[in-house]
Amino acid sequence: MLTINHTICPQCSIGCGINLISKDGKIMGINPYKNHPINEGKNCKNCIEYIERIKENNQEKNFDYKNKIREIAQTIKKYQNNQISIITSGKTDNEDLEEIIKFTNKNNYNILSYEDGFTKTDKKLITSYEEIEEAEQIIIIGDIYRKNTLIARRVIHAQQNGAKTININTNKNLTGYNSDQLLQIDSLENITTALKDIKLTPKTILILNEVENYKDIISFAEENNIKLLPLLKNPNSYSILEKIEKTSKKDVTDTIQDSKLLIFINEEKENYEEYNIKDKETITITQEPKGNKNEIPVKQWCEKRGSYTNTMGTTQYYEDAINDENNNLKTVGEILENITNNI
């Protein structure tokens, strides 16, 4: 029998609502949640493609945790606490993030995350989705028409209301073609120089999904009394940046260099290959297992109660959308508690 339950899309930081269709504990697809205030019944291709991918790879709902957790605990015991680093991402919901922080603090491990160059932003600087449609001028860094189409939809509404749009990018792109002006720069490092050449209006909003020197962009927004919207990578990137101190590239590089054991939680090792992790021992705790050694599967976001804090800083709560009584998979918090009991 098909069941349909509401949840939040876990593919990016916008916080769109979806209705998840499942049968016998397996994801079958989605349909639009018509009354959701953020996406108003629309779903972008990022969401659709993600659901299609995990639908084809519905993970096994039974796993023998006892022996695997004992093995993981033995691995952890080989290292001093300051040689162990937890690496997580905005794919981790608020509830599991709290458990990860408790786990690292209790054991004096390192904890870090890299969110594509973004860092913590004062909430007073962040605009709302509704304010975008009321803007007089919108400056866009990156290509949101391809990567963040439901925010691009808000920009189109603003244009219909008379807003001028300017795109800053390193190449010609779909957002540039749909803007009043394209400022093509050689490198993202030159963004602040390009921004200073733009005549600002009282209702200018800055939207960006690509950054270099993000702190300089924040300073520009503060100095010119304009609001911005950082389109973060993952559904809970906002909370990661709020609660984890080590999120800059230098922090991540230095910490990984000094570590001997890396524990990836809801983050893929492949994203950190440039940090020379080949000589490090690794453990992976993930919603999307690949059958690798030292890997532990956990419940997906749709199999548990949880919350994400979207890129506006608004926390959205959701319930278990699958309701599969035969699923014995544990949450990240439960895994960490079992590991603690074995080390």
Protein Blocks (a to p, Z undefined) as FASTA:
>chain_A
ZZddddddfkbmnopacddddeehiafbdcddfklmklnopacfklmmmmmmmmmmcccf
bdcfklmmmmmmmmmmmpcfklpccdddfkbcfklmmmmmmmmmmnopacdddeehiacd
dfklpccfklmmmpfbdcdedjfklmmmmlmmmmmmmmmnopacddddfbdcfklmmpmb
dcddfbfklmmmmmmmpccdfkbccddfbdehkllmmmmmmmnopacddddfblklmmmm
mmpmblcfklmmmmmmmpmbdcdehiafklmmmnopmlpccddddfbdghiahiacdddf
klcccddddfkopacddddfklpaklcbdcfklmmmmmmmmZZ
